[in-house]
Amino acid sequence: MYTNRFQVNLSGMIDILSNHLYDEKDVYIRELLQNATDAIRARKKIEPMIEGNIHVSLSGGDDAKTLIVEDNGIGLTEAEVHAFLATIANSSKGEKNFVNQANDFIGRFGIGLLSCFIVSDEIVMISTSQKEGTTTEWRGKADGTYSVRKIGTLEREPGTQVFLRLREGLDGHEECYDESLLAEVLEKYGASLESAITMEVHGEERVINDWTRTFADKGALVGKSRDEILAFGERVLDTHFEDYFLIENESARTFGIAYIIPYTVQMNAVRRQTVFLNNMFVTSEARDVVPDWAFFTHCVIWTDELQPVASRESFYKNERLKEVSTELGEALKTGIEMLSDEALEKLLRTHYLGFKALASDDAKFLRLIYPYLPFRTLRGEEKLADIMEQTDTIYYTYSVDDFRQITDIARASGMTLINGGYSYDTPILQELASLDLAVSFVLIDPEDMTEKLMPVSAQEEAMYGVTITDMNKRMAEFDVTVEMKHFEPATLPVIFIHSAATQSSRELERAKEESNAVFSDILASIQQEQAPAPLAHLYLNLDNPLIKRLFTSNKTAETLTVIVNVLYIQALLLGHYPLKKAEMDLMNKNMVHILEML
């Protein structure tokens, strides 16, 4: 038996890197910054007082651009060059079990330098070792060949230079030709790196991360002014924020700034959380680092404890990530608690839905924010604190439909009524009902409101009973029963009330009418399996002048039925109920009858 080594197709590897492993085309910039940063950190372990510096330049004409990245890090010896640059997937850190190790360096996979072949056919690296003082040149080509040679230099400072002769006709790599765009990419990846990144832009030497890097130091961050932190958010996230709070997890190894998004966003919107791992930019769309309910924030987070995936553009979804997310969620709640009343009220006005989602699942948090939550009442949208000042009993409905059914009667009765049919409202109101508050919260059903309808007298029953009985026979096909009552407001001629089961039956019937034959048969079989729904109720208001006049006139039962049918259709339309086919036919038929009466 004998042993062979796998043969690696380098061009195939480059294709994998550029088209499959990395999402960002400019990731080679990150890898160059990463290697330089790791080298500087390694040197600092030996020379703690050294000031790290990374210098980037773009030289040459438009047809022959060369990207140069220089650092004053620890450098490599010739032996290290052979060991770490000639072996794919090796790492200068020499670590194999990187999943469980500490994050002393950003670099993990030893393939970062290969990403430079995305934009160049040749990589030239000149490195002077701090340990030996020797200088080594390494030239690697996209065809998989490389050469190494020693360079005799006198007293060259430790560090490394990387030269990329950029390939002509690069598509989607505008940063290779434009200094301003290159500076933007450098700032994206290196905004928080502790070493200064310098570059000459249009003849002027600039420190790309001059002040942004100071925010990655937790101690310095706490000492920053409000204006400085808001300016940092605008610089890094390109958004003008008005408020924020600082967050930190239990280990204190993950911390950041939670900027409050100043405009309403949908709860299912793409989460935009920006994360730096060991001060290197990882992603601006982290999905799992903070809880989903925090969609109203755009967080900038610095961490050294999360594990990046191979592309270093997201993180492993492991237990530690879940723990960090939960802990940051608690920190977000604490930050919200510390906001001033004015700031909290403003925040809830903009992002009330997200806060309702959180409060519906967190009783402690609900106690904090419930006075500021908005609800829809008979008077429109109001804060709960204002609603609670008006009464000692607040009624609420389970659905929007229930609210519509009883709106007029509730208003006439002087009830304080909340429409609980919107997202999270009913669970919140149910939880508030269980708290020891000065106000009671009572769930009310439309059928409960019939208690406020006064029965007719025995004399009135004798006068109209036969007519109502005859009318009900004619209305039976619509699954509705007609009754006569006294109720307020007197301006309301009729009120239509039905149960949730009746409404479900109506919706099923309409769906069957609008479906094709096959689906209609399926719905019909479902109808047969369901228990008959209770009849809906159409209450005629004998206190209403129109109803009283109709029933004290000499009109026949048939004529009265036509008019009541019109009132029934009107009640459905006012309640926003789509008409069934039979009801649509009834409306058209009765309109003809009424026109004939004129």
Sequence and secondary structure as in RCSB ss.txt:
>XXXX:A:sequence
MYTNRFQVNLSGMIDILSNHLYDEKDVYIRELLQNATDAIRARKKIEPMIEGNIHVSLSGGDDAKTLIVEDNGIG
LTEAEVHAFLATIANSSKGEKNFVNQANDFIGRFGIGLLSCFIVSDEIVMISTSQKEGTTTEWRGKADGTYSVRK
IGTLEREPGTQVFLRLREGLDGHEECYDESLLAEVLEKYGASLESAITMEVHGEERVINDWTRTFADKGALVGKS
RDEILAFGERVLDTHFEDYFLIENESARTFGIAYIIPYTVQMNAVRRQTVFLNNMFVTSEARDVVPDWAFFTHCV
IWTDELQPVASRESFYKNERLKEVSTELGEALKTGIEMLSDEALEKLLRTHYLGFKALASDDAKFLRLIYPYLPF
RTLRGEEKLADIMEQTDTIYYTYSVDDFRQITDIARASGMTLINGGYSYDTPILQELASLDLAVSFVLIDPEDMT
EKLMPVSAQEEAMYGVTITDMNKRMAEFDVTVEMKHFEPATLPVIFIHSAATQSSRELERAKEESNAVFSDILAS
IQQEQAPAPLAHLYLNLDNPLIKRLFTSNKTAETLTVIVNVLYIQALLLGHYPLKKAEMDLMNKNMVHILEML
>XXXX:A:secstr
         HHHHHHHIIIII S TTHHHHHHHHHHHHHHHHHHHH TT   EEEEEEES TTS EEEEEE S  
  HHHHHHHHSSTT  TT  S TTSS  S S  SS GGGGGGGTEEEEEEEEE TTT  EEEEEEETTS EEEEE
E  SS  SEEEEEEEE TT SS GGGT HHHHHHHHHHHHTT SSEEEEEETTEEEETTTTGGGGGSHHHHHT  
HHHHHHHHHHHH    S EEEEE TTSSEEEEEEE SS   TTS    EEEETTEEEES  SSSS GGGGGEEEE
EEESSS B TTSSSB  SHHHHHHHHHHHHHHHHHHHTS HHHHHHHHHHHHHHHHHHHTT HHHHHHHGGG EE
EETTEEEEHHHHHTS SEEEE SSHHHHHHHHHHHHHTT  EE TTSTTHHHHHHHHHTS  SSEEEE  GGGGG
GGSEE  HHHHHHHHHHHHHHHHHHGGGTEEEEEEE S TT  EEEE  HHHHHHHHHHHHHHHS HHHHHHHHH
HHHHS     EEEEEETTSHHHHHHHTS   HHHHHHHHHHHHHHHHHHTT    HHHHHHHHHHHHHHHHH 
